[in-house]
Amino acid sequence: MTEIINWKAELKKIEREYDTHGASGKPGRISANGLAATPISPEELTNGAMLRIGLSVAVAVGIYFWPYARDCGSGLFWFLGASLVVIVGGLWSVQWTWRGRMPRCHAVSLLVVLWGLTVGAMQVLPRTGHVAMSASAATTTWFCPGYSPREILREIRNTR
């Protein structure tokens, strides 16, 4: 014989289990998935901020010792990408230190962002003509001679 299942009772059990799932017993914020969010402790906030600032400062100092040419071409674009990483890392630590109410660390994070913007601007502004620096012709072009996209396309057309 088959057993008859009381679906009302089964559904009540499931609802009860679903309602109590994730409840911490403390009133507080509810996350997007409906579970109670656990707040971040001050120690975790401080450790997280210090880790982020340490990584950001390490990348900011490391870009100062960039070992490759950055006059034109792919070296320039890799350098600009690295300066963007410095900016993003600084903003990452800015957000974290603002959330943790850490004013000194926040100032260091803002300096990292400023450093990333300065390093990038030192390469971009002479090439756009906004800053007249005493620079050679090689430091005012985006692409190296013989490697610009127009020259490459012209050479491809001529070889056909």
MDTraj code that builds the backbone (N, CA, C; nanometers):
import mdtraj as md
import numpy as np

residues = "MET THR GLU ILE ILE ASN TRP LYS ALA GLU LEU LYS LYS ILE GLU ARG GLU TYR ASP THR HIS GLY ALA SER GLY LYS PRO GLY ARG ILE SER ALA ASN GLY LEU ALA ALA THR PRO ILE SER PRO GLU GLU LEU THR ASN GLY ALA MET LEU ARG ILE GLY LEU SER VAL ALA VAL ALA VAL GLY ILE TYR PHE TRP PRO TYR ALA ARG ASP CYS GLY SER GLY LEU PHE TRP PHE LEU GLY ALA SER LEU VAL VAL ILE VAL GLY GLY LEU TRP SER VAL GLN TRP THR TRP ARG GLY ARG MET PRO ARG CYS HIS ALA VAL SER LEU LEU VAL VAL LEU TRP GLY LEU THR VAL GLY ALA MET GLN VAL LEU PRO ARG THR GLY HIS VAL ALA MET SER ALA SER ALA ALA THR THR THR TRP PHE CYS PRO GLY TYR SER PRO ARG GLU ILE LEU ARG GLU ILE ARG ASN THR ARG".split()
xyz = np.array([
    [0.0814, -0.1187, 0.0000],
    [0.0000, 0.0000, 0.0000],
    [0.0861, 0.1254, 0.0000],
    [0.0339, 0.2247, -0.0609],
    [0.1064, 0.3520, -0.0642],
    [0.0658, 0.4374, 0.0539],
    [0.1635, 0.5111, 0.1035],
    [0.1347, 0.6013, 0.2157],
    [0.0861, 0.7344, 0.1623],
    [-0.0070, 0.7903, 0.2289],
    [-0.0596, 0.9204, 0.1911],
    [0.0210, 1.0264, 0.2651],
    [0.0708, 1.1216, 0.1882],
    [0.1544, 1.2263, 0.2457],
    [0.0676, 1.3476, 0.2757],
    [0.0800, 1.3962, 0.3965],
    [0.0093, 1.5175, 0.4363],
    [0.0952, 1.6369, 0.3927],
    [0.0624, 1.6938, 0.2775],
    [0.1441, 1.7998, 0.2204],
    [0.1364, 1.9287, 0.2999],
    [0.0260, 1.9565, 0.3648],
    [0.0156, 2.0781, 0.4464],
    [0.1153, 2.0735, 0.5607],
    [0.1267, 1.9594, 0.6269],
    [0.2211, 1.9454, 0.7368],
    [0.3653, 1.9527, 0.6854],
    [0.3920, 1.8903, 0.5727],
    [0.5277, 1.8923, 0.5160],
    [0.5676, 2.0340, 0.4771],
    [0.4761, 2.1080, 0.4150],
    [0.5053, 2.2451, 0.3752],
    [0.5275, 2.3357, 0.4963],
    [0.4528, 2.3129, 0.6038],
    [0.4740, 2.3915, 0.7259],
    [0.6125, 2.3656, 0.7825],
    [0.6588, 2.2416, 0.7786],
    [0.7935, 2.2093, 0.8253],
    [0.8985, 2.2810, 0.7403],
    [0.8787, 2.2780, 0.6105],
    [0.9742, 2.3429, 0.5201],
    [0.9751, 2.4933, 0.5427],
    [0.8571, 2.5540, 0.5574],
    [0.8493, 2.6973, 0.5828],
    [0.9163, 2.7338, 0.7142],
    [0.8960, 2.6563, 0.8164],
    [0.9579, 2.6804, 0.9464],
    [1.1104, 2.6745, 0.9348],
    [1.1575, 2.5742, 0.8631],
    [1.3023, 2.5595, 0.8444],
    [1.3581, 2.6758, 0.7617],
    [1.2856, 2.7167, 0.6600],
    [1.3296, 2.8274, 0.5752],
    [1.3320, 2.9583, 0.6525],
    [1.2317, 2.9829, 0.7367],
    [1.2243, 3.1067, 0.8141],
    [1.3367, 3.1170, 0.9164],
    [1.3779, 3.0071, 0.9747],
    [1.4821, 3.0119, 1.0772],
    [1.6208, 2.9963, 1.0187],
    [1.6326, 2.9629, 0.8923],
    [1.7643, 2.9438, 0.8307],
    [1.8393, 3.0767, 0.8228],
    [1.9584, 3.0811, 0.8792],
    [2.0411, 3.2002, 0.8717],
    [2.0102, 3.3047, 0.9758],
    [1.9112, 3.2850, 1.0585],
    [1.8784, 3.3845, 1.1599],
    [1.9804, 3.3741, 1.2719],
    [2.0390, 3.4873, 1.3088],
    [2.1426, 3.4850, 1.4121],
    [2.0846, 3.5129, 1.5501],
    [1.9596, 3.5395, 1.5582],
    [1.8982, 3.5686, 1.6874],
    [1.9094, 3.7159, 1.7246],
    [1.9904, 3.7913, 1.6483],
    [2.0079, 3.9339, 1.6750],
    [1.9369, 4.0131, 1.5670],
    [1.8672, 4.1167, 1.6051],
    [1.8095, 4.2008, 1.5002],
    [1.9223, 4.2769, 1.4316],
    [1.9119, 4.2946, 1.3045],
    [2.0174, 4.3653, 1.2319],
    [1.9836, 4.3742, 1.0859],
    [2.0882, 4.3978, 1.0084],
    [2.0704, 4.4109, 0.8648],
    [2.0383, 4.2756, 0.8037],
    [1.9645, 4.2799, 0.6954],
    [1.9346, 4.1597, 0.6193],
    [2.0032, 4.1770, 0.4838],
    [2.0773, 4.0764, 0.4424],
    [2.1479, 4.0848, 0.3148],
    [2.0499, 4.0614, 0.2003],
    [2.1009, 4.0698, 0.0790],
    [2.0160, 4.0596, -0.0394],
    [1.9522, 3.9221, -0.0530],
    [2.0183, 3.8178, -0.0019],
    [1.9613, 3.6846, -0.0168],
    [1.8665, 3.6490, 0.0971],
    [1.8373, 3.7434, 0.1857],
    [1.7402, 3.7202, 0.2916],
    [1.8006, 3.6684, 0.4198],
    [1.9288, 3.6358, 0.4191],
    [1.9933, 3.5860, 0.5393],
    [2.0476, 3.7035, 0.6201],
    [2.0571, 3.6849, 0.7492],
    [2.1085, 3.7916, 0.8333],
    [2.2574, 3.8096, 0.8058],
    [2.2977, 3.9339, 0.7836],
    [2.4378, 3.9633, 0.7562],
    [2.5119, 3.9806, 0.8879],
    [2.6298, 3.9215, 0.8957],
    [2.7094, 3.9381, 1.0163],
    [2.7968, 4.0608, 0.9988],
    [2.7978, 4.1499, 1.0952],
    [2.8787, 4.2713, 1.0817],
    [3.0275, 4.2384, 1.0912],
    [3.1072, 4.3228, 1.0297],
    [3.2518, 4.3041, 1.0321],
    [3.3049, 4.3594, 1.1632],
    [3.3874, 4.2811, 1.2302],
    [3.4432, 4.3261, 1.3577],
    [3.5487, 4.4336, 1.3322],
    [3.5781, 4.5176, 1.4317],
    [3.6790, 4.6219, 1.4142],
    [3.8178, 4.5658, 1.3808],
    [3.8514, 4.4504, 1.4359],
    [3.9810, 4.3899, 1.4054],
    [3.9881, 4.3483, 1.2587],
    [3.8799, 4.2889, 1.2091],
    [3.8766, 4.2493, 1.0689],
    [3.8828, 4.3711, 0.9777],
    [3.8162, 4.4768, 1.0174],
    [3.8168, 4.6000, 0.9387],
    [3.9564, 4.6601, 0.9333],
    [4.0250, 4.6630, 1.0466],
    [4.1607, 4.7175, 1.0516],
    [4.2571, 4.6306, 0.9724],
    [4.2498, 4.5002, 0.9907],
    [4.3387, 4.4108, 0.9167],
    [4.3143, 4.4197, 0.7663],
    [4.1894, 4.4267, 0.7272],
    [4.1572, 4.4395, 0.5850],
    [4.2088, 4.5690, 0.5266],
    [4.1939, 4.6776, 0.6018],
    [4.2420, 4.8067, 0.5533],
    [4.3939, 4.8069, 0.5415],
    [4.4626, 4.7516, 0.6399],
    [4.6088, 4.7491, 0.6357],
    [4.6595, 4.6618, 0.5201],
    [4.5937, 4.5517, 0.4944],
    [4.6316, 4.4660, 0.3832],
    [4.6143, 4.5398, 0.2506],
    [4.5030, 4.6073, 0.2351],
    [4.4768, 4.6799, 0.1112],
    [4.5740, 4.7957, 0.0930],
    [4.6008, 4.8686, 0.1999],
    [4.6952, 4.9801, 0.1905],
    [4.8351, 4.9271, 0.1595],
    [4.8731, 4.8180, 0.2232],
    [5.0044, 4.7601, 0.1965],
    [5.0216, 4.7200, 0.0511],
    [4.9196, 4.6549, -0.0056],
    [4.9264, 4.6161, -0.1460],
    [4.9300, 4.7383, -0.2374],
    [4.8492, 4.8380, -0.2064],
    [4.8438, 4.9584, -0.2890],
    [4.9761, 5.0340, -0.2850],
    [5.0341, 5.0473, -0.1671],
    [5.1612, 5.1180, -0.1544],
    [5.2719, 5.0387, -0.2241],
    [5.2692, 4.9070, -0.2139],
    [5.3705, 4.8246, -0.2803],
    [5.3655, 4.8430, -0.4322],
    [5.2465, 4.8463, -0.4886],
    [5.2338, 4.8667, -0.6329],
    [5.2748, 5.0097, -0.6697],
    [5.2400, 5.1070, -0.5863],
    [5.2762, 5.2464, -0.6136],
    [5.4276, 5.2663, -0.6086],
    [5.4941, 5.2019, -0.5163],
    [5.6400, 5.2114, -0.5089],
    [5.7025, 5.1324, -0.6236],
    [5.6461, 5.0198, -0.6564],
    [5.6992, 4.9362, -0.7634],
    [5.6953, 5.0031, -0.8995],
    [5.5946, 5.0853, -0.9254],
    [5.5854, 5.1517, -1.0554],
    [5.6961, 5.2555, -1.0718],
    [5.7494, 5.3040, -0.9604],
    [5.8608, 5.3979, -0.9664],
    [5.9843, 5.3302, -1.0257],
    [5.9993, 5.2017, -1.0025],
    [6.1134, 5.1255, -1.0519],
    [6.0783, 5.0454, -1.1771],
    [5.9942, 5.0992, -1.2628],
    [5.9501, 5.0326, -1.3851],
    [6.0726, 5.0012, -1.4714],
    [6.0978, 4.8727, -1.5011],
    [6.2232, 4.8364, -1.5686],
    [6.2195, 4.8428, -1.7210],
    [6.1063, 4.8699, -1.7808],
    [6.0947, 4.8628, -1.9261],
    [6.0838, 5.0021, -1.9862],
    [6.1091, 5.0111, -2.1159],
    [6.0970, 5.1389, -2.1861],
    [5.9509, 5.1815, -2.1895],
    [5.9300, 5.3098, -2.1730],
    [5.7936, 5.3615, -2.1777],
    [5.7837, 5.4843, -2.2677],
    [5.8725, 5.4904, -2.3659],
    [5.8724, 5.6042, -2.4571],
    [5.7572, 5.5984, -2.5558],
    [5.7287, 5.4776, -2.6087],
    [5.6237, 5.4652, -2.7091],
    [5.5831, 5.3189, -2.7200],
    [5.4763, 5.2960, -2.7889],
    [5.4340, 5.1598, -2.8209],
    [5.3801, 5.0799, -2.7042],
    [5.4033, 4.9504, -2.7089],
    [5.3438, 4.8615, -2.6099],
    [5.3986, 4.8863, -2.4698],
    [5.5256, 4.9259, -2.4588],
    [5.5816, 4.9585, -2.3268],
    [5.5063, 5.0720, -2.2604],
    [5.4687, 5.1710, -2.3397],
    [5.3911, 5.2841, -2.2882],
    [5.2539, 5.2384, -2.2414],
    [5.1891, 5.1553, -2.3222],
    [5.0541, 5.1117, -2.2857],
    [5.0548, 5.0195, -2.1651],
    [5.1582, 4.9363, -2.1510],
    [5.1698, 4.8540, -2.0306],
    [5.1936, 4.9420, -1.9083],
    [5.2731, 5.0458, -1.9243],
    [5.2993, 5.1361, -1.8126],
    [5.1711, 5.2099, -1.7714],
    [5.0943, 5.2555, -1.8690],
    [4.9678, 5.3230, -1.8377],
    [4.8692, 5.2265, -1.7714],
    [4.8726, 5.1002, -1.8130],
    [4.7892, 4.9996, -1.7464],
    [4.8322, 4.9795, -1.6019],
    [4.9628, 4.9795, -1.5792],
    [5.0128, 4.9650, -1.4417],
    [4.9766, 5.0863, -1.3570],
    [4.9796, 5.2051, -1.4163],
    [4.9383, 5.3230, -1.3389],
    [4.7886, 5.3177, -1.3084],
    [4.7107, 5.2588, -1.3979],
    [4.5684, 5.2388, -1.3703],
    [4.5484, 5.1409, -1.2553],
    [4.6335, 5.0388, -1.2471],
    [4.6266, 4.9440, -1.1359],
    [4.6576, 5.0155, -1.0044],
    [4.7533, 5.1082, -1.0063],
    [4.7850, 5.1863, -0.8861],
    [4.6627, 5.2678, -0.8435],
    [4.5970, 5.3309, -0.9389],
    [4.4786, 5.4132, -0.9084],
    [4.3663, 5.3269, -0.8516],
    [4.3394, 5.2138, -0.9151],
    [4.2313, 5.1258, -0.8687],
    [4.2634, 5.0702, -0.7297],
    [4.3896, 5.0323, -0.7072],
    [4.4287, 4.9839, -0.5748],
    [4.4129, 5.0911, -0.4688],
    [4.4469, 5.2137, -0.5034],
    [4.4289, 5.3239, -0.4092],
    [4.2822, 5.3490, -0.3788],
    [4.1990, 5.3452, -0.4820],
    [4.0551, 5.3640, -0.4595],
    [3.9963, 5.2512, -0.3767],
    [4.0473, 5.1315, -0.3963],
    [4.0047, 5.0146, -0.3194],
    [4.0337, 5.0380, -0.1714],
    [4.1530, 5.0854, -0.1408],
    [4.1860, 5.1095, -0.0003],
    [4.1186, 5.2362, 0.0525],
    [4.0917, 5.3344, -0.0336],
    [4.0177, 5.4543, 0.0093],
    [3.8799, 5.4152, 0.0592],
    [3.8122, 5.3317, -0.0168],
    [3.6766, 5.2901, 0.0206],
    [3.6797, 5.2139, 0.1524],
    [3.7761, 5.1266, 0.1685],
    [3.7832, 5.0438, 0.2891],
    [3.8166, 5.1285, 0.4121],
    [3.9087, 5.2234, 0.3974],
    [3.9468, 5.3062, 0.5126],
    [3.8371, 5.4063, 0.5471],
    [3.7616, 5.4503, 0.4481],
    [3.6486, 5.5396, 0.4766],
    [3.5436, 5.4649, 0.5576],
    [3.5191, 5.3414, 0.5175],
    [3.4211, 5.2590, 0.5876],
    [3.4648, 5.2294, 0.7311],
    [3.5955, 5.2150, 0.7510],
    [3.6479, 5.1834, 0.8837],
    [3.6794, 5.3053, 0.9684],
    [3.6542, 5.4252, 0.9165],
    [3.6804, 5.5497, 0.9899],
    [3.8262, 5.5555, 1.0369],
    [3.9193, 5.5401, 0.9406],
    [4.0624, 5.5434, 0.9697],
    [4.1239, 5.6618, 0.8955],
    [4.1300, 5.7797, 0.9575],
    [4.1703, 5.9004, 0.8842],
    [4.3142, 5.8973, 0.8329],
    [4.4094, 5.8486, 0.9104],
    [4.5488, 5.8469, 0.8637],
    [4.5661, 5.7504, 0.7475],
    [4.5074, 5.6352, 0.7602],
    [4.5146, 5.5367, 0.6521],
    [4.4418, 5.5882, 0.5278],
    [4.3348, 5.6616, 0.5480],
    [4.2598, 5.7187, 0.4371],
    [4.3467, 5.8207, 0.3626],
    [4.4228, 5.8999, 0.4382],
    [4.5122, 5.9974, 0.3756],
    [4.6201, 5.9274, 0.2937],
    [4.6747, 5.8179, 0.3442],
    [4.7757, 5.7423, 0.2699],
    [4.7132, 5.6857, 0.1418],
    [4.5925, 5.6373, 0.1516],
    [4.5242, 5.5829, 0.0340],
    [4.4996, 5.6910, -0.0706],
    [4.4616, 5.8085, -0.0255],
    [4.4418, 5.9192, -0.1196],
    [4.5734, 5.9600, -0.1858],
    [4.6833, 5.9527, -0.1114],
    [4.8143, 5.9819, -0.1705],
    [4.8517, 5.8780, -0.2769],
    [4.8142, 5.7530, -0.2537],
    [4.8402, 5.6488, -0.3539],
    [4.7613, 5.6786, -0.4814],
    [4.6359, 5.7190, -0.4676],
    [4.5550, 5.7545, -0.5846],
    [4.6174, 5.8733, -0.6562],
    [4.6582, 5.9741, -0.5815],
    [4.7211, 6.0922, -0.6408],
    [4.8502, 6.0548, -0.7132],
    [4.9289, 5.9651, -0.6548],
    [5.0518, 5.9197, -0.7180],
    [5.0222, 5.8489, -0.8499],
    [4.9220, 5.7629, -0.8524],
    [4.8856, 5.6933, -0.9756],
    [4.8397, 5.7900, -1.0839],
    [4.7615, 5.8896, -1.0451],
    [4.7170, 5.9907, -1.1415],
    [4.8346, 6.0726, -1.1937],
    [4.9286, 6.1061, -1.1063],
    [5.0445, 6.1850, -1.1466],
    [5.1335, 6.1081, -1.2425],
    [5.1600, 5.9822, -1.2110],
    [5.2454, 5.8997, -1.2966],
    [5.1815, 5.8827, -1.4346],
    [5.0528, 5.8590, -1.4382],
    [4.9841, 5.8456, -1.5667],
    [4.9807, 5.9764, -1.6431],
    [4.9572, 6.0877, -1.5729],
    [4.9501, 6.2181, -1.6386],
    [5.0851, 6.2598, -1.6951],
    [5.1938, 6.2189, -1.6298],
    [5.3270, 6.2534, -1.6807],
    [5.3543, 6.1889, -1.8166],
    [5.2868, 6.0804, -1.8473],
    [5.3035, 6.0154, -1.9763],
    [5.1988, 6.0607, -2.0786],
    [5.0791, 6.0917, -2.0323],
    [4.9694, 6.1227, -2.1245],
    [4.9705, 6.2689, -2.1682],
    [4.9896, 6.3612, -2.0764],
    [4.9756, 6.5036, -2.1087],
    [5.0734, 6.5533, -2.2149],
    [5.2017, 6.5167, -2.2162],
    [5.2875, 6.5628, -2.3261],
    [5.2435, 6.5098, -2.4624],
    [5.1839, 6.3919, -2.4642],
    [5.1414, 6.3332, -2.5912],
    [5.0117, 6.3949, -2.6432],
    [4.9325, 6.4542, -2.5562],
    [4.8084, 6.5175, -2.5995],
    [4.8266, 6.6668, -2.6255],
    [4.9437, 6.7201, -2.5926],
    [4.9715, 6.8611, -2.6189],
    [4.9256, 6.9545, -2.5095],
    [4.8804, 6.9040, -2.3966],
    [4.8334, 6.9905, -2.2889],
    [4.9467, 7.0473, -2.2049],
    [5.0599, 6.9816, -2.2059],
    [5.1748, 7.0271, -2.1293],
    [5.2931, 7.0327, -2.2243],
    [5.3561, 7.1479, -2.2313],
    [5.4735, 7.1618, -2.3165],
    [5.5969, 7.1352, -2.2320],
    [5.6452, 7.0138, -2.2389],
    [5.7652, 6.9764, -2.1653],
    [5.8818, 6.9728, -2.2635],
    [6.0011, 6.9949, -2.2138],
    [6.1175, 6.9827, -2.3016],
    [6.1431, 6.8340, -2.3219],
    [6.0791, 6.7811, -2.4237],
    [6.0854, 6.6373, -2.4479],
    [6.1262, 6.6121, -2.5912],
    [6.1837, 6.4995, -2.6134],
    [6.2214, 6.4623, -2.7493],
    [6.0969, 6.4188, -2.8263],
    [6.1155, 6.4004, -2.9556],
    [6.0021, 6.3597, -3.0391],
    [5.9536, 6.2210, -3.0023],
    [6.0423, 6.1369, -2.9489],
    [6.0032, 6.0001, -2.9135],
    [5.9089, 5.9973, -2.7945],
    [5.9187, 6.0942, -2.7052],
    [5.8325, 6.0929, -2.5869],
    [5.7022, 6.1680, -2.6093],
    [5.6786, 6.2159, -2.7307],
    [5.5515, 6.2828, -2.7588],
    [5.4668, 6.2042, -2.8582],
    [5.5065, 6.0816, -2.8895],
    [5.4269, 5.9980, -2.9792],
    [5.3739, 5.8771, -2.9031],
    [5.2607, 5.8283, -2.9471],
    [5.2001, 5.7122, -2.8832],
    [5.2627, 5.5827, -2.9330],
    [5.2888, 5.5774, -3.0639],
    [5.3405, 5.4551, -3.1241],
    [5.4831, 5.4780, -3.1710],
    [5.5633, 5.3755, -3.1617],
    [5.7028, 5.3835, -3.2053],
    [5.7082, 5.3953, -3.3576],
    [5.8098, 5.4631, -3.4118],
    [5.8212, 5.4748, -3.5583],
    [5.8278, 5.3369, -3.6231],
    [5.7460, 5.3183, -3.7259],
    [5.7412, 5.1904, -3.7951],
    [5.6397, 5.0938, -3.7373],
    [5.5810, 5.1278, -3.6243],
    [5.4864, 5.0374, -3.5596],
    [5.3494, 5.0998, -3.5354],
    [5.3226, 5.2120, -3.5984],
    [5.1911, 5.2710, -3.5790],
    [5.0887, 5.1894, -3.6575],
    [4.9639, 5.1902, -3.6152],
    [4.8619, 5.1111, -3.6863],
    [4.8488, 5.1506, -3.8334],
    [4.8617, 5.2798, -3.8654],
    [4.8511, 5.3228, -4.0056],
    [4.9642, 5.2652, -4.0893],
    [5.0864, 5.2703, -4.0341],
    [5.2008, 5.2180, -4.1085],
    [5.1911, 5.0668, -4.1274],
    [5.1423, 4.9981, -4.0280],
    [5.1279, 4.8525, -4.0394],
    [5.0227, 4.8182, -4.1446],
    [4.9093, 4.8887, -4.1435],
    [4.8047, 4.8630, -4.2436],
    [4.8525, 4.8982, -4.3836],
    [4.9277, 5.0085, -4.3970],
    [4.9811, 5.0475, -4.5274],
    [5.0765, 4.9403, -4.5797],
    [5.1592, 4.8862, -4.4927],
    [5.2533, 4.7827, -4.5350],
    [5.1805, 4.6547, -4.5749],
    [5.0735, 4.6207, -4.5031],
    [4.9947, 4.5008, -4.5368],
    [4.9313, 4.5188, -4.6739],
    [4.8784, 4.6387, -4.7032],
    [4.8164, 4.6630, -4.8327],
    [4.9192, 4.6556, -4.9449],
    [5.0396, 4.7058, -4.9197],
    [5.1431, 4.7059, -5.0232],
    [5.1954, 4.5663, -5.0526],
    [5.1892, 4.4746, -4.9577],
    [5.2404, 4.3396, -4.9821],
    [5.1400, 4.2510, -5.0519],
    [5.0182, 4.2943, -5.0690],
    [4.9164, 4.2105, -5.1346],
    [4.9281, 4.2162, -5.2815],
])
top = md.Topology()
chain = top.add_chain()
for i, resn in enumerate(residues, 1):
    res = top.add_residue(resn, chain, resSeq=i)
    for name in ("N", "CA", "C"):
        top.add_atom(name, md.element.get_by_symbol(name[0]), res)
traj = md.Trajectory(xyz[None], top)
